[in-house]
C-alpha cells in the first residue's frame, strides 16, 4: 500500500511540471507577441532594421562613383538632417547610408559599428553625429540597442566599459536574447501613454540628464573616445568624421570637443554654431531642431562634409 507521503510528492511533482509548462507557454507567447509588434507596429524598429540592413551592404565606391558614407547618430541627427535634401545637394560627391536611433550615445555606436563591420559593411567614410553630452556619457540605450546594435560577444565589454552592475548586465544579456525583454520598456510607455494624459511630458521630467565632465577630465575622456572610434574605423579602411549637431547653450562644450578632436587627429564638423540659432529653430522640447533649423543644418552639412572628404582624399594621394 502506497503511503500518503509518496502520493503527495508525486502530486507536487506533477503540479510543478504543469506550472513550469504554463510558464514556458506564457513566455513563448509573450516573445511571439513582442516580435510581431516590433516587426509590424513599431515605427522605430522597422526603420532602424531597414537602415541597418542597408548599412551592412555598404561597399567602397569604384573610381568615378560618389564616396560611400555611413552616417550614424541619435535623435538630434534624425530631426536635424533632411536626408532627401542632403542627398540632392551632395549626390555627385557622396552616397549617404544613415542609421539613426534615438537616445543613443558613444558606446551604442562604438559597438554598433563593430557589429556592422563584422557583418561586412565597408564604407569609405563613417560620420558619427552626437551632441557633446551623448558622446561623453557612459551606458547604452536599454531598449532596441541591445538587440539591434550589440553583438553577444560585446555585451560583457559594454557592461565593463559602462560600469554596469550584475543586475544591469543581466538585463543587457536578456535584452539581446529576447525581443520581449528588449522592448518591454517601449511597450510599457506605449500603454501608459494611452492611459495617462500628457504622459510624454511627464516622462521628460524623469529622463536622466547626462552631465558633461569638467576640467582636465573632459579632454582626457574625449581624446580617448575619439582615438578608439578612429582606430576601429581605420581597421576597416574608413575615415572617421565627427559631426556635432547644435543644442541650446552648448557653445563652450562644442569648442572644447573640437579642440580635443584636433588633438586626437579626428576631423570634427560643427555645421551650425549653436549661438546662431534662436529658439525659433527648435521644437517645443527646446532640444531638437524643427524644419527650419533642420534646413539650415542640412545645407551647411552638405557643404562641409564633401569638402572634408575631398581634402582628405587629396591629401592621401601620393
N, C-alpha and C positions, 0 to 999 in steps of 0.2 A: 504493500500500500504506500503510495507516494505521500510524502509529508506536505503539510500546508506551506512550509517554508520553501520547499523546492518549487511548488506551483507558483508562489509569489514571485520568486526570482525569474521564472520563465515569463510570467505576465509582464514583469517590469522590463525584461529584455525586449519583448515584443513591442511594448509601448515606446521604449527608447528608439528602436529601429523605425517605428512608424513616425515618431517625432523628427528623427533625422531625415527620413524620406520626405516629409512635408516641408521641412526647412530647405532641402535641396531643390524641391519643385518650386518653392517660393522664390528662392534666389535665382533659379534659372528663368523664371517668369519675369522677375524684375530686370534681369540683364537683357533678356529678349526685348522687353518693352523699351528699355533705355536705348538700345541700339536702333530700334525702329524710330523712336522720337528724334534721336540725334541725326540720323541719316535722312529723315524725311520732313522734319519740322523745325530743326534748329538752323536758322539762317547763318549763324556763325560757323557751326560745324560744317555745313555744306560748302560755304565759301572757302574756308581755310583748307578743307580737304581737297577741293579743286585746285587751289593755289599751290598746295604742297605737291600735288601730283604733277602739275606743270613745271614746278621748280626742279623736281628731281630729274626732269628730262633736258634741262638746260645744257647746251654744249657750246664750246668756243666757236666764235664766228669764223667763217672762212674768209680768205682775202677778199676785200671789197664789200663785205657784209657789215651791217651795224654791230657794234660790240654788244655781247650778251651781258646784261646787268641783272643780278639778283638783288632785289630790294626788300629788306625785312624791317619790321618795326611794330609799334603798338598803335593805340587808337589815335595818337596825335598825327601819325602819318596817314592812317585810314581816313581821318577827317580833313587833313591838310593837303593831301596830294590828289589832284584831279587827274587820274590815270589817263583818261582819254586825251585830255589837253596836253599832258606831259608827252605821251606817245606821238601826238601830232606835231608838237614843237621840236622833238628830238628824234624823229623817226629815221632820219638819214644817218645819225651818228650812233644810236644805241637802241637796243631792244630790251624793254624792261619786263621783268618777271617778278611781280610783287607777292609777298606773304605777310599779311598784317593780322596780328592777333592782339586784341585789346588787353590791357593790364599786364603786358609782358615787360621784362627788363633784361638786364645783361645776361644772367645765367640762362634764361629761356632761350636766348638766341645764340649764346656760345655753344650750348649743347644741341640746340635745334639745327645749327649749321653743321655740327659734327654729323648729325644723322643724315642730313641732306647730302653731304659729301660722300658718306658711306653708301648712300643709295645711288650714287653715280652723277650727281649734279656737278657740272663743271663750268660755272660762269667765269667770265674774264674779270668781272668787277663785282664785288659784294658791297652793297650800300646798307649800312646799319643806321637806322633813323630812330634815335631815342632822345628824350629830354635828359638833362643832366641828372636829375634825381633818380630816374629809372636806370640810367647807366651805372650809377654808383650804388644802387640798392642791392641788398642780399635777398635771397629767396627766389622762388619761381611762382608763377601762377598756379593755383591749386586745382583748377579745372581746365579741361581741354589741353593745356600744355603737357601734363604728364603722359597723356595718351597720344597726342598728335606730334609733339616736338621732341620728346625724350626717348632714347633707346634704353632698354632694360639694363644694359651693361653700364650705363652712365648714372643710374639712379643713386647709387651709393656715393659716387663722386659729387653729384649735385647736393646731396644731403650734407656731405662733409664741407663742401665749399660754402654752403648756406648756413652752416652751424645749426642744422635741424636736430631735434631730439629724437629719441627712438619712436615715439608715437607719430610724429610728423613724417619720419622716414617710412614707417609702415604705411601711412596713408598715401604717400607718394607711390610706393610699390603697388598698392591696391588700385590706385587710380590709373596707373599704367596698364594693369592687367584687366581691369573691369570698366566697361563703359558706364555702368550704373554708378560705381563709386566715383568715377571721374566727373560725372555730370550731376551728381546729387545736389550740389550747391546751386547749380543753374536751375534745376527742377524746383528746388525749394523757393528760390527767388521768384520764379515764374508763378508758382502757386500763391505766394504771399502778395505778389503784385496784383493779382486778381481779387484778393480778399481785402487788402488794406489800401485805402485811398492814398495817393501820393507816396507810395512805398519807396519808389526810386529816389525821391527827395530825402526821405528819412534815411535811406541807406547811405547816401552820400556823406552824412554826418558821422557815420561809424567806419568809413573806409580808412585803412591805415595810411598815415602820411609818412612818406619816405623823407627822412632828414638828410641833408647834404653834409658830408663831413667838413669840418673846419680845419684851418691851419695846414701844416705840412701833410697831414693825413690825406687831404683832398688830392694833392698832386701825386703822392705815392700810390694811392689806390687807382687813380685814373690812368697813370702811366702803365701800371702792371696789367690793367684790363685792356688797354689799347694794344699792348705788346702780345698778350695772349690771343686776341682776335686776329691780329696781323699775322702771327705765326701760323695759326690754324689756316687762314686763307692762303698764305704763302705755300703751305704744304701741298695745296691742290691747284697751284698756279693762278690764283686770283688776287687781284689788288683790292685792298680794303679802303673804303671811303666812309667816314662818319658824317652823318647829317644831323644837325641839331635843330629841331622844329622850335618855333617861338612859343614861349609861355609868358604870362604877365610876370613882371618883377624878376626876370631871370638873367638880366644883363650881366651882373657880376659873375654868376656861375658860368654863363656861356663864355665869357672872357677867360676865365680860369681853365675851363675844359679845353679851349682852343690852344692855350699855352702848353698844357700838358700833352696834347696830341702832337704838337710840333716837336716836343722833346722826345716823344716816343717814335717819331718818324712816320706818323699817320696823317693823311690829309683829312681835315675836318672842315665841312662847309656849313656856314651859317647864312642860308639864302636870304633871310629877312632878320634884321636887327629887332629884338623884342621891343626896344624903345620906339620903333617906328610904327607900331600898331596900337591904336587906341582900343577901347572896349567895344567899339562898333564892329571890329573884325573878329570878335569871339562869340561863341554861342553863349546861351544863358548860364552855362556852368562856369563861364569865365576861364576856361582852360583850353577847349578845343576851338579851332578856327571854324568860322562859318563859311558860307560860299564865297563871300568877298575876300576874306582872309586867305582861303584856300587858293583863289585865283592869283593873288599876289605871290604867295609862297611857291606855287607850282611854276609860274612864269620865271621866277628867279632861279628855281632849281633847274629848270630846263635850259637855262643859260650857263649856270655854273658847272653842273655835273659834266656835260660834254666837253667843256673847256679843260676841266681837271683830267679827264680821261685822255684827251688828245695830248696834253702836256706830258703826261706820264708815258704815253706810247712814244712820243717824240724823244723823250729823254732816254728811253730804253733802247732806241735804235743805235747800232754801232757807228 
